[in-house]
C-alpha cells in the first residue's frame, strides 16, 4: 500500500453549488480547462469529467506515492496529527482498494457529492454567495461585487444532469447532498423518487448537510425510509446567541426543536457538524458542555475546519491569540481538543487561493480585513460582535506576542 494513497479519485466526484467539479470538497481548486475556464456540469458530461486528464493525472500522482498539491488541506490536518478526509475515506471505502490499479476507469463513481444549487435561507458568517444566494446582496454592499460572480441564485440544470445521475445509479452506493440548503431544493425530492421507482434506493446511502432550520413533511420522511441509510449532519457550531450570530438569521430554539425531532426518528443517523472558525473555537468547551447536557454522543460530533474565507481560519490567529485559545482548550478535560490546538498551530500556506484573490488578501493585512468585514456585516445586520463575543473581542485586539490578557 502506498503511504500517501487516497481512495477518493477512484470512488468519488463532487459537483459544487455552481456546477463546478473536483474530486471532493477538500480538494483545493475546482477543475479548469486549458483556457483557465472552470469546468461545469452544464457543459461537460459527468462521466467525461470522471476520466478527464485532471482525474487521470491525480490518480497517477497517488500511484506514484506523491502528495498532490491540491490535496494540501488533508496534508495540513495530518501534519497536526488529526484525522483528515483522506484517512476517513480510506477507512470507509477500504473494500474498494482493488480499483486503484488503473487510471482510466471503466466504472463510474461509487459516491457523488452533489450540491444541487446555492439556494439557502441563511447567510452564515463563514459562508459566501457561492454556497448561499442570500449572501449576494450583502457582498455587493461590502465588496462591491459577489464572490460567486452573480447576484442571482443557481440551480444545477435539471434534465441532462438528472439523466446522467440516473445512469450512474446501478453502481452508486452513496450520495452526499448539501448546497445551499439541500432540504429547500424541491427538485431533489423528485430525483429521490426516481431512485425509488428504478429500484435503486435499497442500495443507496444518503448523507445530508443541513442548517437545521427546515422541518420535513411525513411524506418526505417516508421517502427517506426507502433508502438503505440516512445520515443527517446538522450544522451547529455554537449555542444560543453565539449560534444565531454565526448562522444568521437562524433562531437557536427553532433549530434545537428540529434537532430533537430528527433525533427521535430511529432510522436517521444524526451527526452534529461543527465548523471551527475564529468565531467559535474559544467557546468549544461551552459547546461540549451543552453536548453533555443533552446526552448526545460526542463521537457523533464532526469537526470541520473553516479554510475559506481564509480570514476566519483559526490558523490565522496571531501567536499570542493562539496561546490564549490553546490554554483554555487544554484545561477542558471532558473532550480531547488537542487535535484542534494542533491544527491551529500548523503553519498556514498563504499561497493565493480563490478567496484571497477575490479580496486581495495577504498575510500582512488579514487581521485588518477580518475586523473590517465583521464591522460591515454588523452594520448591515444591526448586530454587535463585541456584545456577543466580549472575550473573543479582547483576544482579537491582543496582537502583542509578548503579553497576555485576562478573558
N, C-alpha and C positions, 0 to 999 in steps of 0.2 A: 504494500500500500504506500502510495506517495505521501510524503509528510504533509504537503500543503494542498492535497486534493480537496475539491469541493464537488459534491454531487449535483449541485443546482443546475449547471449548464446541460446536464443530461436528463433533468426531470422537470424543469420549471421555466416559466416565462411570465414576466409582468407586463401588463398593459396599463399605463398610467391614466389619470383622470382626463388628460388632454389627448389621449390616444397614443402617446409616446411609448416606446418599448425598451426594455432592458431585462436581464436575467432575473433579478429580484430587487426588492426595494432598498437593499443595502448597496447595490452597485452604484458607483459614484456619478456616472453620467449616462443619460439615455443614448440610444444608438443614433448616429447621424450618417448621412451618405457622403459621397466624395466631395459634394459641394457644401458640406457642413450644414446641411438641412436635416432637421430631426426627422427620423423615420416614424411614420404614424400608421395605425391600422386602417385608416381610411384611404391610404394609397399603396399599402403593401399587404399581402396576404400573410396570415399568421404562420402558416407552415413554411412560407418562403423566408420569413424572418427567422424561424426556428433553425434553418440550415444556412443562414446568411454567413458572410465572411466574419461578421462580428462574433457570432456564436461558435463557428468553427475554430477561429483563432483563439478564442477564450478556452475552448476545450483543449487545444494544443498546448497552451501555456500550462494548464494544470497537469496534463500528461507529462510535460517536461519538468514537473515539480517546481514551477516558478510561482511567484506571488504576484498575480496581475495587479497592475497599478490601480485600476478602478475598483478593486476589492479592498481598498485601504480601510474602510470602516470596520471590516471584520478583523483585519490585522491589528488595528488600534485596540480593539476590545481584548483581543488575545494577548497583546503586549501588556495589558493591565490585568492579566490573569482572570479575565471574565469569560463568560460563555457567549461566543459570537453566533451570528446567524449560521455561519458555515458549520460550526460544530453541532448546532442543534439540528440542522438539515441532514448532516452526515449520520447522525444518530437516528432520526426519524425515518430516513429513506435508505437505511443500511442494506435492505434487501434488493436495492436497485443498483448496487455497485457493479454487477455483472455487465451493465450497459456501457461502462466507460472505456471499452476497448477501441471505440471508433470516434471519429469527429463529425463525419457526415452520417446523419442518423436516418434510418428507415422507419422509425417510430416517432410519434408525436410526444408532446409533454404529458407527464402524469399529473401535473399541477399547473393551473393557470391562476395567477394573481391578477384579478381584473378590477380596476376602478372604473365603474360604468360611467362616471362623469364627475364634475366638480360641484354638483348641486348640494348645498349644505345650508342648514338653518343657523349655524353658528359661525362666528369669526374668532376662533381661539387665538390667543396671543402668539402662540408658536407656529401659527399657520400662515397661509397666504392665498391669493386668488387662484393658484394652480389647483389647490385642493378644496377650496371653498369659494364659490362665486360671490358669497356675501362680503368678502374682503375687498372686492374690486373698487367700490366707491371710496372706501377709506384709504386704500393705497393711492388713488389719484390725489386725494387731499394731502397725503403725507409726502409722496414721492413725485407726484406729477404724472405718474403712469402706473400701470399694473405689472406685477411680476409675470402674470400669465400672458401678457400681450393682448388681452381682450377684456372688454368691460362686460361681456355677456357670459352666460353660463354655457357649459359644454356637456353634451351627452354623446357618448361613443355612437357613431352611426349604426342604426339597428340592423337593417335587413341583411347585408352581406356579412357583417361581423357575427351576428347571431348564427347565420348558416355555417360559418366556419367553425364556431364554437360547438355547434351541434355535431359537426363532422368529427370532432375530437372526442365526443362523449364516450365512445366504446372503450377507450384506453385511459380516460381521465379517472383519477382517484380522489382528487381534492380540488375545490375551487375556493380561493380566498376572495372575499368581497369587501371592499372598502370604498373610499370615494375621495371627496364628498362624503355624504351620509348615505350609505347603501340602502337603508331601510326607507328612505324617502323616494327612491327611484322605482316607480311603479312597473316599468317595463322589465325589471329584473325578475319580478314575480312571474311574468309570462314565460320567461326563459326557464325558470324552475318548473313550471307546469309542463313545458315541453320535455324536460328531463324525466319527469314522471310518466308522461304519455309514451315516451320512447323506451320506457322500462330501464332507465339508467340510474334512477335515484338510489336504488338499493346498494350500489357500489360507490356512491359519491359521498364524500365528507364536505360539509360547508363550514367555512370559518369566516365570521364577520368581525369587522372592527367598527363599532358604532359609538356615537357620542352619548348614548343612553337617554336621549330626550324623546325617543319615538316609542309609542306603545303599539303593540300588534293586535290585529283582529284575530278572532278564533279561527277564521278561515286560513290566515297566513300561518298560524301555529300548526294547523292541520297539514299544510303543505310541508313544513319542516319535518313533521313526524315521518314522512315517507322517505327521508334520506337516511343514509347509514349513520351519520353522526353530525351533530350541530355543535360547533364551538362558537361561543359568543364572547368576544373581547370588548369589554366596556371601558371606555377611556375615562378614568378617574385619577387625576394627578394629585389632588389635594382635597381638602374638605371645606365645607361651609363657605364663608365669604371669599376665601382664597381660591376655592374651586370656581366660584362664579366669576371672579375677576379673570382667571385664566381661560375659562371656557364660555366667554360672553356670547349671547345673553342667556345661557342655560341657568336654570334655577336648581339649587342643591337638593331641595326636598323633592322636586319632581323627578330628578334623576335617581335619587335614592329610592323613591317609590317604584320606579320602573325596574331598578336593580333587584329589589326584593321580589317583584313579580316574576322576573326571569329566573331568579334563584329558586322559586317554588316549583318550576317546571322541571320534572325529574330527568327528562331526556336531553336537556341543554347542559353542555359542559361550559360552565361560566368561569371566565377569567377576567381579572382587572388588569388593564393595561395602563401603567403609569409612565408617562413620557417625562423623563427627568430633564429639567432645564434650570436656568438660573432662578426662575420663579419659585420652584418648589423643593429644590434639593436640600435647603437648610431645614425644611419642615418635614422631611421624611420620617423622623421619629414620631411626630404627631400623626402622620398618615398611618403608620403601622400600629400606633396605639388604637386608632379608630378601627383598623382591620381586626385587631384582637377583641375590641369591644363588641363587634358583631359576629364573632366566632367564625370568621372567614379564613379558610386555609391559606396561610402565607405562601404556600407552594403554588398557589393559583394566582400569584402576582407576577405579571410580566413587566420587567423593567426595560424601557425603551429610551435610548439616549437621543435627545434632540441635537441634530448637527446642522440643520438648515431650518431657519436662518442662523447663520454661524454666530451672530452676536448674542444668541440665547443658549449657546453651547456652554456647559459648565467648565469645559476646558479653557474657556476664555476669561475665567476669573484671574485676577492678579494673584501673585504668590501669597500675599497676606490674606486675601479673601479665601483662597483655597485652604489655608491653615485654619482659619476661623471655622469654616464649614466642616472641615475634617475633624476638628476637635469635638464638635457636637455629635457628629455621626459615630465617632469612636466610642463615646460614652454610652450610646444606646446599645443595650445588650439583648433585647428581645428578638432582634433580627440582624443578621450579618450584613452590614452595609459597607464592608471593606471593598467589595468589587466596585462600588460607586466611587469611593475615595481613590481607588487605583485608576479608574478611568479618568477622573477629573485631573489627575496628576501626570498622565501620559502627555508628552509634548504634542501640541496641536500642529497639524500640517496646514500652513497658511497659504498653500497654493490657491490661486484664484479659482473659485467654484462659481456655480451659477448665481447663487445669492450674492456673493461678493462682487461679481461682475455687474450685476444689476444695480447694487448700491454704491459701487465704487469703494468697497471696504478694504482696508488694510489692517494689519495687527495694531498699528500705532493708534488708529482712531476708532477702534471697535467699541471701546468703553463709552466714548462720547456719543457715538452713533446709537448705541443701545439706550442710553439715557434720553436722547432726543426723540427716538421712536416711542418710548414709553410715555413721555410727556405729551407728544402729539396725539397719541391714541387716547390718553386720559382726557385730553381736552375735548376730543370729538365725542367720546362716550360718557362724559361727565363722571369720570371715575377718579380715584385718588390713590396712586401707588403707595405713597407714604403712609396713608391711613390704614391700608390693608396689610402692608408688609413693613411695619416700623423697624423690626430688627434687620431685615434684608436691606432696607434703605440705608441704614447706617453702615452695613457691610460694604455696599456698593460705593459708598462715599469714601471708604477707607482704602486708599491705594498705596499708602506708605508701607513698604515692605519691612520696615524696622519697628513698627508699632502695632499695638492691638487695641481693640475697642471692646467695651462691655456691651452685651446684647441682652 
